[in-house]
Amino acid sequence: MELDDSILNKFGFIARGPKDAINIDPLQTGGKLTEDARKALVEWGDGYSVCDFCGGVLDLIKKPPVEEFVHTALPAFLDTDAVRITHGARESKFAVMHSMAQEGDYVVLDELAHYSSFVAAQRARLNVKTVPHSGSPEYKTDVEAYATAIEEVITETGKAPALAQVTYPDGSYGNLADVKRISDICHSYDIPLMLNGAYSVGRMPIQAKKMGVDFVVGSGHKSMASSGPIGVLGVKEDYADIVFRKSPTHKVKEVELLGCTARGATVMTMIASFPEVVRRTQNWENEVADARWFSAKLEDMGIMQMGDKPHNHDLMFFEAPVFYEISQTAKKGRYFLYKELKQRNIHGIKSGLTKYFKLSTFQVGRENLSYVADSFQEIIDKYQK
């Protein structure tokens, strides 16, 4: 096939439709770039731009200050001993699982863990034992069941799991489990604990040592105002030599990271956004207040928030029988809600969802949240006349 103009003209610059909308998609609210990061995106957008300054190890680049960022600022931010930049939370999880466990070992995951946690374990050829949750309407992870899961693995295999993980918060309902209690349980069996903070690192204060976790995983594009894909991995000193082991043939390259990770605009946007990211985590109580206020507004309309109440995170899951009922007779069927919101410049609830949906209030602001809530009420009133 010849790549003539009829094909090539489909490509090139493509405008992003909803970029100026009020975005309540949990994947997007914490990843929106700061103004400094937008400048960095253009400045450092050429290929492996930071490699112009690299002597062989990405995280040892002194100018721009990648080394100080990775080895001083991020460990202080995460309250952990050693940190590396990765290509995302899932790559961080895989690096830990692959280095800490042997093929056929078990890892313990909460039942609400993101699918990538399961896939990371499968890629590392590991078995998974899950910890159940309470079901509707709270979907609370059964913290004490970590002990049960560990005991079951010991009984079935004769050895303890190699690793346990807790998702904080879970990506469906936004619940925050008692990490310290989970840590105490796991450590009583000498099992290290990993915290998947894809929706917490960069949004709220995270203190790995205080929480008792051995590994902490973050997502730059979900929660640290960075151009993706990029993530962070914090590791307790006890395990740093295992996870960050060097290649026997290429002495300065770390095997689990395949030598280098984010080599351009991704890491530079993370660095550019970092001052604002640190400051916004100090405003977390106000973010929680906004989430609770918004949840209460929707519940007054008969749209029920699932998960923890009062809620402690910006990510929330709602059951909306009123929208589902409307969808049964609306001209546009189950797509009516998406189209109505789009007309009001609101983006983030997936097309076709009416009965159940999740959203995030993070950094949206009370004024915009009020507009979103009023829009929901307008839509209800429009179809219930």
C-alpha positions, 0 to 999 in steps of 0.5 A: 500500500502506498502512503499517499496524501489520502492517508497522510492527510488524516494525521498530523496535528489533531486538536483535543476536543474536551481540553477546555471542558470541566473535566471530572474524569478521575484519570484526568483531574490530577494529571492536568499540567501546571503552566510551568509544565506546559512550558516544559512540554514544549521545551523538552518535547524532542525525543530523548531530550534529557539524554543530551546531558546524561553520562550514562545514568538517567537519575544521576543527571545534575543539570537539569536537576534530575539527580536532586529531584529523584534522590533528594526531593522525591524521597522526602516527598514520599517519606521513603529511602530510595526512589526511581522514575518509571513509565507508570504505576503498573511498571513500578508494581511489576518491577517490585513483583518481578524482583521480590518473588520467584516464578510460582510464588503468591502475592496478596492483592485486595480484591479491588486492586486495579487490573494492572496489578493482576496483569503485573503479577501474571507477567511475573508468572506469579499466583494471586490470592485476593482479600475480599471486600464488604460488597454494596454499598460500602465496598470496604476492603476486609483489612483483617482478611489479609491474615486469612489470605496469608494463612491460606497461602501458607496452608496451600503451598507451605510458604508465605506469599512473597509480597502483599499490596493494598490499593490506596485508594481503590480506583473504583470507589475511592475508599482508603483502607487502614494501611497501618493495620494491614502493614502490621499484619503483613510484617507479623509474617515477614511479608513486605507490603506495597502501596499502590498510590496511583490516586493518592501520591500527588493528591494527598499527603503520603508518608510511607514510613509512617504508614509502614509500607515497604514500597510506594507506587505513584502515577505522574500522569494520574496524580502528579500533573505530569505528561504521561506515561510516567510514575514513581517507585519508592523503596525501603532501604532493606529492599533497594539492592534487590529492586534496583539491582545492576546488570552484570554486563552493563554495570551502571544499568538497573535491570528492572528499569531496563536501564533507563525510563522517562527520558524527555518531556515526561520527567521534565513536566513532573519536575516542573509541576513538582512545587505546585504538587507539593503545595496542593497535597497540603490543601488536601482537607479542602479537597475532601470537603469539596468531595463531601459537599458535592456528594451531598448535593447529588444525594439530594437528587437521589444519586447515591454515593457508594463507598466510605461515608463520610468520604475521604477522597475525591474519587467517588462512585455513584448509583443513579437510578434516576438517570437510568430510568430516563435512559429507558425512554430518552430519544438518545437512550443510554447516551443521553447523559453524556450528550447532555453533559457535553452540551454543558461543557462537562466531560469525564463520565463515560459515554453510555453510562447512566445507572453507575458512574465514577468521577473526581472532584479533585482541583475542580473547585467549588464554583465549577462543582456547583455548576456540575451539580446544578447541571445534573439537576437541570437534566433531571428536571428537563426529562421529568417534566 
